[in-house]
């Protein structure tokens, strides 16, 4: 039969079967073509159109999922959330503020230990310090890969999922790895890692100790080193001799370009890598670890000029809380290790203002470098497809409790900046939910569309990104060892509760084992006492609250102790 243009073929099969694996028929009869009624033809056209649209949409969905988002991972060393968008009105941080306005600000984010190395290993592994038993970073005791050769880090997981992973600056603390500050920080994690970065061609980099530019300081430092060696000094004794004679100042304000200091060079490397990555057909995970505002507070003069020193506000309360246990006090005040800061006793107002000025200048210096990288991200056309996360490894005391450093379980030590932007979820929001840095690992996996490794301690914050009013946990948690005790702090939306335990070392576990009961406790109400002036444990008005917080604190300890990795011995 002749089939005209207006006839759709209708296939009638008699005594025949279509082979499931090849296009052939079995049987004696051939397909017969017969005319199709008009009504049925119209119905089939509509069905065909719908099927085509479904196929197109399905194809688009597959395309969207197939195109993975890039990740720009920005770490900042020793940075408390001294940013205008966090309420510090005097701070000049336009670039971090712009990022905050476009993303989600976590105002109640906390590190898991207020010390560079353990905080970073914890965050990059997704486990609490007590789960993995890494509480320090020196003396060769806490080498991450010696303890966990097969553990998959955050950048390593992205690498395993098809990402080009590139890092530079301080991502891990090298003291938890191979102690090489100019080498690769964990080879398993990176496609490429740059341990050194290019300084300004005209000025070069720092000329004294990797930090300072002042030629007069170089002359003084050289002379003091020679003197000390003649006296038979070496190691720490020699460093202390140089420091005590003025050879290692806590600050430097010097008129040089941004890339004459290390963070400018790190930004330059980041910009260079974005230019190279813009035409790649692979998703990337680019990690930039800025070194300031870690001591010494060194930054180009123009960032010091943003602030009037006498207008900066000193810490209003400079003592430890009333009734706080002695083990809560740190015996290491970082700034006292630098020239010009007394080794003990009160720090005078002029020195405090100088230190505070330096910290602010460093914050603004790093903010400018972040701005340069974000501008390059936009210029390359990569911004719309790149998730940005900015975080600090721990906070920093700026004179409260007479501390200029970290190393405590108090708010100024544990509270950190944490901002997520361009996650595919509308931004411009602030969450006051308690969150941990270990939550970054699963959150980045989920927003990037890759599987979350099983067993992580961290929890995805995607539900909070979608609705900043919700929480994924009742409290954030931190740990710090002091004076033979281990302090465990939990931070809810309103309270901090800290318990101090005796512990013992076990050959069976990587971490210490806690006693059944704490010997000391602390309770602070930030709604009524934001400066932590008084420990409220055993206060009759807080009896019920203390019971609840004590239960939460103990549940957290039982969780990490039950998950603690074994040594295999």
C-alpha positions in Angstrom: 0.0 0.0 0.0 1.2 3.5 -0.9 1.6 5.7 2.2 1.0 9.4 1.5 2.3 12.4 3.4 -0.8 12.7 5.6 -0.6 9.1 6.8 1.3 8.0 9.8 2.6 4.4 9.7 1.0 2.1 12.1 3.0 -1.1 12.6 1.0 -4.4 12.9 3.2 -7.3 14.0 1.8 -10.8 13.6 3.6 -13.9 14.8 6.8 -12.0 15.2 9.0 -10.7 18.1 11.5 -7.8 18.3 14.8 -9.2 19.6 15.7 -7.4 22.8 19.4 -7.0 21.9 19.5 -6.3 18.1 17.3 -4.7 15.5 15.9 -7.7 13.8 12.6 -9.6 13.6 11.9 -13.2 13.9 8.9 -14.6 12.1 7.5 -15.1 8.6 5.4 -11.9 8.3 6.6 -8.4 7.6 5.3 -5.2 9.1 2.2 -3.9 7.3 1.6 -0.1 6.9 -2.1 1.0 7.2 -3.6 4.5 7.3 -4.1 6.1 10.7 -7.3 8.1 11.6 -7.0 11.9 11.8 -8.0 12.0 15.5 -5.4 9.5 16.5 -2.8 11.2 14.4 -3.4 14.5 16.3 -3.3 12.7 19.7 0.0 11.1 18.7 1.5 14.5 17.6 0.6 15.9 21.0 2.1 12.9 22.8 5.2 13.1 20.6 5.6 16.9 21.4 5.2 16.2 25.2 7.8 13.4 25.0 10.2 15.7 23.2 9.7 18.4 25.8 10.3 15.9 28.6 13.4 14.7 26.9 14.7 18.3 26.4 14.0 19.2 30.1 15.6 15.9 31.3 18.6 16.7 29.2 18.9 20.1 30.7 18.7 18.7 34.2 21.4 16.3 33.3 23.5 19.1 31.9 23.0 21.2 35.1 24.0 18.3 37.3 26.9 17.3 35.0 28.4 20.8 35.3 30.0 20.9 38.7 30.5 24.2 40.5 34.0 25.4 41.3 35.1 26.2 44.8 37.1 29.1 46.1 38.2 28.2 49.6 39.6 31.2 51.6 41.3 30.6 54.9 42.5 33.5 57.2 44.9 32.9 60.0 44.2 34.1 63.6 41.2 36.1 62.5 38.4 36.8 64.9 35.3 38.1 63.0 36.5 41.7 63.1 34.5 42.6 60.1 32.0 45.4 59.6 29.3 42.9 58.6 29.8 41.2 62.0 29.1 44.4 63.8 32.6 46.0 64.0 31.6 49.4 62.6 35.2 50.7 62.8 36.6 48.0 60.6 37.5 48.8 57.0 36.5 45.5 55.3 34.6 46.4 52.1 35.4 43.2 50.3 34.4 40.7 53.0 31.3 42.8 53.6 30.4 42.6 49.9 30.8 38.8 50.1 28.8 38.7 53.3 26.0 40.7 51.7 25.8 38.3 48.8 26.0 35.1 50.9 25.1 33.7 54.3 27.0 34.9 57.4 27.3 32.5 60.3 27.5 34.8 63.3 27.9 32.0 65.8 30.6 29.8 64.2 33.3 28.2 66.3 36.6 26.4 65.8 37.1 23.0 67.4 40.4 24.1 69.1 41.8 27.5 69.3 45.2 26.5 68.0 46.3 26.7 64.3 47.3 23.1 63.7 44.6 21.1 65.4 41.9 23.5 64.2 42.9 23.0 60.6 43.4 19.3 60.7 40.0 19.0 62.4 38.3 21.2 59.8 39.9 19.6 56.8 39.2 16.1 58.0 35.7 16.7 59.2 36.4 15.3 62.7 36.6 16.8 66.2 40.1 17.0 67.7 39.1 14.5 70.3 37.8 12.0 67.7 41.2 11.9 65.9 43.3 12.6 69.0 45.2 15.6 67.5 45.4 18.3 70.1 48.7 20.0 69.1 51.2 20.5 66.4 54.8 20.4 67.7 57.3 17.9 68.9 56.5 15.3 66.2 53.7 13.9 68.2 50.7 14.9 66.1 51.8 14.2 62.5 48.5 13.8 60.6 49.7 11.4 57.9 51.7 9.2 60.3 48.5 8.7 62.3 46.1 8.6 59.4 47.7 7.6 56.1 44.3 6.7 54.5 42.1 9.5 55.8 40.5 11.5 53.0 40.7 15.3 53.5 38.3 17.9 52.2 40.4 18.9 49.2 41.4 15.3 48.6 37.7 14.3 48.4 37.1 16.9 45.8 40.2 15.7 43.9 38.8 12.2 44.0 35.6 13.5 42.5 37.2 15.0 39.4 38.3 18.4 40.6 41.6 20.1 40.0 42.7 21.0 43.5 45.2 23.8 43.9 46.5 25.3 47.2 48.8 28.0 48.4 49.5 29.8 51.6 48.6 28.3 55.0 45.9 25.7 54.6 47.2 22.9 56.8 49.8 23.9 59.5 53.0 22.3 58.2 53.9 21.3 61.8 51.2 18.6 61.6 52.8 17.4 58.3 56.4 17.6 57.3 57.4 20.9 59.0 58.2 22.4 55.5 56.7 25.9 55.3 57.8 26.2 51.7 56.7 22.8 50.5 53.6 20.9 49.6 51.0 20.7 52.5 49.8 17.1 52.2 50.5 15.7 48.7 47.4 13.5 48.7 45.2 16.6 48.9 46.4 18.6 45.9 46.8 18.4 42.1 49.3 21.3 42.7 50.4 23.2 45.8 52.6 26.3 45.8 54.8 26.6 48.8 56.4 29.8 47.5 54.9 32.8 45.8 56.3 35.7 43.7 56.9 38.9 45.6 56.9 42.4 44.0 59.7 42.6 41.4 60.9 46.0 42.5 60.9 45.6 46.3 61.3 41.9 46.7 59.9 40.2 49.9 60.6 40.7 53.6 64.3 40.9 54.5 64.2 40.0 58.2 62.8 36.7 59.4 60.3 36.4 56.6 58.3 39.3 58.1 59.9 42.7 58.1 61.2 45.2 55.5 62.9 47.8 57.6 66.7 47.9 56.7 67.5 49.4 60.1 65.9 46.4 61.8 67.9 44.0 59.6 71.1 45.7 60.7 70.1 45.5 64.3 69.0 41.9 64.0 72.2 40.8 62.4 74.3 42.5 65.1 72.3 41.0 67.9 72.5 37.5 66.3 76.3 37.8 66.1 76.5 39.1 69.7 74.3 36.2 71.0 76.3 33.6 69.2 79.5 34.9 70.7 77.8 34.5 74.1 77.2 30.9 73.2 73.5 31.2 72.7 71.5 29.2 70.2 67.9 28.2 69.5 65.3 29.7 71.7 67.8 31.4 73.9 69.3 33.2 70.9 65.8 34.2 69.7 64.9 35.5 73.1 68.1 37.5 73.3 67.4 39.1 69.9 63.8 39.8 70.9 64.7 41.3 74.3 67.1 43.8 72.5 64.4 44.9 70.0 65.2 42.6 67.1 61.7 41.1 66.8 59.0 43.7 67.0 55.3 42.8 67.2 54.4 45.3 64.4 55.7 46.9 61.2 54.2 49.7 59.3 56.2 50.1 56.1 55.4 51.9 52.9 55.6 49.0 50.3 53.2 47.5 47.7 50.8 44.8 48.8 52.8 42.0 47.2 56.0 43.0 49.1 54.5 41.0 52.0 53.4 37.4 51.9 49.6 37.8 51.7 50.0 40.0 48.6 52.1 37.3 47.0 49.5 34.7 47.9 46.8 36.8 46.2 49.0 37.2 43.2 49.3 33.4 43.0 45.6 33.0 43.3 44.9 35.5 40.5 47.5 33.7 38.3 45.8 30.4 38.9 42.3 31.7 38.1 43.6 33.0 34.8 44.9 29.6 34.0 41.8 27.8 35.1 39.3 29.9 33.3 39.4 27.8 30.1 39.6 24.4 31.8 36.8 21.9 31.2 37.3 20.5 34.8 35.9 22.0 38.0 38.5 23.4 40.4 39.0 23.7 44.1 41.3 26.7 44.7 42.4 27.1 48.3 44.1 30.3 49.4 45.5 30.5 53.0 46.2 34.1 54.1 48.7 34.5 56.9 47.6 37.8 58.6 46.4 38.9 61.0 48.7 36.4 62.7 51.5 38.0 64.7 53.7 39.9 64.0 51.2 42.5 62.8 52.9 43.6 59.6 51.1 45.4 56.7 51.7 48.1 54.1 51.4 51.6 55.5 48.3 52.5 53.6 46.3 50.0 55.7 47.6 51.5 59.0 46.5 54.9 57.6 42.9 53.8 57.5 42.7 54.0 61.3 43.2 56.7 64.0 45.0 54.9 66.8 43.5 56.9 69.6 40.0 56.2 68.4 40.3 52.5 68.6 38.3 50.9 71.5 40.3 48.9 74.0 38.8 45.8 75.6 36.5 47.1 78.4 37.2 44.2 80.8 40.8 42.9 81.1 40.6 40.3 83.8 39.6 36.6 84.0 36.1 35.9 85.0 35.2 35.9 88.7 35.1 32.3 90.0 36.8 30.9 86.9 39.1 27.9 87.6 42.8 28.5 87.3 43.1 25.8 84.7 41.0 28.0 82.3 43.8 30.5 82.2 46.4 30.3 79.4 50.1 30.4 80.4 51.1 31.5 76.9 50.4 35.1 75.8 51.6 35.2 72.2 52.3 38.9 71.9 54.7 38.8 74.9 57.1 36.8 72.6 57.8 40.0 70.6 60.0 43.0 71.2 58.2 46.0 72.8 55.7 43.9 74.7 56.5 43.1 78.4 57.1 39.5 79.2 54.9 39.7 82.3 52.7 42.1 84.1 50.2 44.7 82.7 50.6 45.9 79.2 50.4 49.7 79.1 47.7 51.5 77.1 50.1 52.8 74.4 51.4 49.3 73.7 47.8 47.9 73.6 46.8 50.6 71.1 49.8 49.9 68.9 48.9 46.1 68.9 45.2 46.8 68.2 46.2 49.2 65.4 48.4 46.5 63.9 45.6 43.9 64.1 43.1 46.2 62.4 45.6 47.1 59.7 46.3 43.4 59.0 42.6 42.7 58.7 42.1 45.5 56.1 45.3 44.3 54.3 43.9 40.8 54.0 40.5 42.1 53.0 42.1 44.0 50.1 43.8 40.8 48.9 40.5 38.9 49.1 39.0 41.7 47.0 41.6 41.3 44.3 41.0 37.6 44.0 37.2 38.1 43.9 37.5 40.7 41.2 39.6 38.3 39.2 37.0 35.6 39.6 34.4 38.1 38.2 36.7 39.2 35.4 37.3 35.7 34.2 33.6 34.9 34.1 34.0 32.2 36.7 32.2 34.0 39.5 28.7 32.7 38.6 29.9 29.1 38.7 32.0 29.3 41.9 31.1 28.6 45.5 33.0 30.8 47.8 33.6 30.0 51.5 35.6 32.2 53.8 36.7 31.0 57.3 39.1 31.7 60.0 41.0 29.0 61.9 40.2 30.4 65.3 39.7 33.8 67.1 42.1 36.1 68.9 42.0 37.9 72.2 42.7 41.6 71.8 43.4 42.5 75.4 40.4 41.0 77.2 41.6 38.9 80.2 45.0 40.6 79.4 45.5 38.1 76.6 46.9 39.0 73.2 46.7 35.6 71.5 44.4 32.6 71.4 44.8 29.3 73.4 41.7 29.4 75.5 38.1 28.0 75.5 36.6 31.5 75.8 34.5 33.3 73.1 37.2 35.5 71.7 39.4 32.4 71.0 36.8 30.1 69.5 34.5 32.4 67.6 35.4 32.7 63.9 34.2 34.3 60.7 32.3 31.9 58.4 30.7 33.0 55.1 29.2 30.9 52.3 28.4 32.6 49.0 27.1 31.6 45.6 25.9 28.2 46.8 22.9 28.2 44.5 20.7 29.3 47.5 19.7 33.0 47.8 22.1 34.9 50.1 22.0 38.2 52.0 21.2 36.3 55.2 22.6 35.9 58.7 22.3 32.8 60.8 22.8 32.8 64.6 22.7 29.0 64.8 25.7 27.4 66.6 27.9 25.8 63.9 31.3 24.2 63.8 34.2 24.5 61.3 33.9 20.8 60.8 30.5 21.4 59.3 32.2 23.1 56.3 33.3 19.7 54.8 29.9 18.1 54.4 28.3 21.5 53.5 30.7 22.1 50.6 30.1 18.5 49.4 26.3 18.9 49.3 26.3 22.3 47.6 28.8 21.1 45.1 26.7 18.0 44.3 29.2 15.4 45.4 28.7 12.6 47.9 29.4 13.3 51.6 31.8 10.7 53.0 30.2 8.5 55.6 31.1 8.9 59.3 32.1 12.5 59.4 31.5 14.4 62.7 30.5 17.5 60.9 26.9 18.2 59.7 25.8 19.8 56.5 24.5 23.4 56.9 22.5 23.4 53.7 19.2 23.5 55.6 20.5 26.6 57.4 21.6 28.2 54.1 18.0 27.7 53.0 16.5 28.9 56.2 18.8 30.8 58.6 16.3 30.4 61.4 16.9 26.7 61.7 19.7 24.9 63.5 21.3 21.5 62.8 22.7 21.2 66.4 22.0 22.6 69.8 25.6 23.7 70.4 29.0 24.1 68.8 31.9 22.4 70.6 35.6 23.2 71.3 38.4 21.6 73.3 41.6 22.9 74.8 44.2 21.3 77.2 45.6 23.4 80.0 47.5 22.7 83.2 47.0 19.0 83.1 43.3 19.3 82.3 41.2 19.1 79.1 38.5 21.7 78.8 35.5 21.0 76.7 33.3 24.0 75.8 29.9 24.0 74.2 28.3 27.1 72.8 24.6 27.4 72.3 22.8 30.5 70.9 23.0 32.2 74.3 25.3 30.2 76.7 28.8 28.8 77.0 29.4 25.8 79.3 32.9 24.5 79.9 33.9 21.4 81.8 37.5 20.6 82.9 38.5 16.9 83.1 41.5 14.9 84.1 42.5 12.5 81.4 44.7 9.5 80.8 46.7 8.3 77.8 45.8 5.0 76.4 48.0 3.0 73.9 44.7 1.7 72.4 43.4 5.1 71.3 44.9 8.1 69.5 43.2 10.5 71.8 43.2 10.8 75.6 40.5 9.1 77.7 38.3 11.3 79.9 37.5 10.7 83.6 33.8 10.0 84.4 33.3 13.4 86.0 34.7 16.9 85.5 36.6 18.7 88.3 35.6 22.2 87.3 32.9 23.9 85.3 32.1 27.3 83.8 28.9 28.9 82.7 28.5 32.2 80.8 25.3 34.0 79.7 26.2 36.2 76.7 22.8 38.0 76.8 23.6 39.4 80.2 27.4 39.1 80.3 29.0 39.5 76.8 32.4 40.1 78.4 32.5 36.8 80.4 33.0 38.7 83.7 31.5 36.1 86.0 31.3 32.3 86.1 27.7 31.4 86.9 28.1 27.8 87.8 26.1 27.0 91.0 24.2 30.3 90.7 20.6 29.5 91.9 19.0 31.4 89.0 20.7 29.1 86.5 20.2 25.7 88.1 17.9 24.2 85.4 20.0 25.8 82.6 23.2 24.4 84.1 21.7 20.9 84.3 20.7 21.0 80.6 24.1 22.4 79.5 25.9 19.8 81.6 24.0 17.1 79.9 24.8 18.5 76.4 28.4 18.8 77.3 28.6 15.3 78.6 26.8 13.9 75.5 29.3 15.6 73.3 32.2 14.1 75.2 30.6 10.6 75.1 30.1 11.1 71.3 33.8 11.9 70.6 35.1 9.3 73.0 32.9 6.6 71.5 34.1 7.5 68.0 37.8 8.0 68.9 40.1 6.2 66.4 42.1 3.3 67.7 45.9 3.0 67.2 45.7 -0.7 66.3 48.2 -1.5 69.1 
